[in-house]
Amino acid sequence: MASVADRVELELTRIFMKGLHLIGSVCYCPTTRARLPRAASLLARHPELPDVLITHRVPLERVDEAFALANDARRQLEVVVEP
């Protein structure tokens, strides 16, 4: 059964109109799992945050480069591999 902390409100029209894709992930780490509701709330209040946090966008064809960037904490904050 989902608790209130497991739910997030989404603007579906915005998602559909911008052609956004939602991708879920699972984390079994209790510390990270406890922070997810706070992170979701922060993103709901500040939808511009992903644009600030994502430092590199790499096409799928260069996935090796993406992993190299992700392993070098001095050069990046968050790396996204795009199809």
C-alpha positions as CSV (number, residue, x, y, z in Angstrom):
1,M,0.0,0.0,0.0
2,A,1.4,3.4,-1.0
3,S,1.8,6.1,1.7
4,V,1.4,9.8,1.1
5,A,5.2,10.0,0.8
6,D,5.1,7.6,-2.1
7,R,2.8,9.8,-4.2
8,V,3.7,12.8,-6.4
9,E,1.3,15.0,-8.4
10,L,2.2,15.5,-12.0
11,E,1.0,18.0,-14.6
12,L,0.1,15.5,-17.3
13,T,-0.7,18.2,-19.9
14,R,2.8,19.6,-19.6
15,I,4.3,16.1,-19.9
16,F,2.2,15.3,-23.0
17,M,2.7,18.7,-24.7
18,K,6.4,18.7,-24.2
19,G,6.8,15.0,-25.2
20,L,8.5,14.2,-22.0
21,H,9.3,10.7,-20.9
22,L,9.1,9.5,-17.3
23,I,11.5,6.8,-16.4
24,G,11.4,5.2,-13.0
25,S,14.1,3.6,-11.0
26,V,14.3,1.5,-7.9
27,C,16.6,2.2,-5.0
28,Y,16.9,-0.3,-2.1
29,C,19.2,1.9,-0.1
30,P,17.2,3.0,3.0
31,T,19.0,6.4,3.2
32,T,18.4,7.3,-0.4
33,R,14.8,5.9,-0.2
34,A,14.1,8.1,2.8
35,R,15.2,11.2,0.7
36,L,13.0,10.5,-2.3
37,P,9.8,12.3,-1.0
38,R,11.9,15.4,-0.2
39,A,13.5,15.3,-3.6
40,A,10.1,14.9,-5.4
41,S,8.7,17.8,-3.4
42,L,11.7,20.0,-4.3
43,L,11.3,19.2,-8.0
44,A,7.6,19.9,-7.8
45,R,8.4,23.4,-6.4
46,H,11.4,24.0,-8.7
47,P,10.8,22.3,-12.1
48,E,13.9,24.1,-13.5
49,L,16.3,22.1,-11.2
50,P,17.0,19.2,-13.6
51,D,18.3,21.8,-16.2
52,V,20.7,23.2,-13.6
53,L,21.9,19.8,-12.2
54,I,22.4,18.1,-15.6
55,T,25.9,19.0,-16.7
56,H,26.2,16.7,-19.7
57,R,23.8,15.2,-22.3
58,V,25.4,12.5,-24.4
59,P,23.8,10.5,-27.3
60,L,23.4,6.8,-26.9
61,E,26.1,6.2,-29.5
62,R,28.7,7.8,-27.1
63,V,27.6,5.9,-24.0
64,D,31.2,5.0,-23.2
65,E,31.9,8.8,-22.9
66,A,28.9,9.2,-20.7
67,F,30.2,6.5,-18.3
68,A,33.7,8.1,-18.3
69,L,32.2,11.5,-17.4
70,A,30.0,10.0,-14.7
71,N,33.1,8.5,-13.1
72,D,34.9,11.8,-13.0
73,A,33.2,13.8,-10.2
74,R,35.4,16.8,-10.9
75,R,34.0,17.3,-14.5
76,Q,30.3,16.7,-14.0
77,L,27.4,16.7,-11.7
78,E,24.8,14.6,-13.6
79,V,25.1,12.9,-17.0
80,V,22.1,11.9,-19.1
81,V,22.3,9.4,-21.9
82,E,19.7,10.3,-24.6
83,P,18.3,7.9,-27.2
